[in-house]
């Protein structure tokens, strides 16, 4: 898992520094990577929930549920910005 995170960090840094600032490809790449983060976090959290101790499993599953809700919101954000090409104005 740590190797995966380091690999993603290196790729993210390389692409972020190589693309033009404020460009559409950089925006798309950033949004897609932000969808990948809670997905990988969920994978790690659910791996921890595979123990025979039910209380620990409940703890890890609740944290995984919060990451799932974060992931749903991020997917909606990405769909709106990348697919529909309508940036959110905050």
Secondary structure as UniProt FT lines:
FT   HELIX           2..18
FT   TURN            21..22
FT   HELIX           24..48
FT   TURN            49..50
FT   HELIX           54..78
FT   HELIX           79..83
//
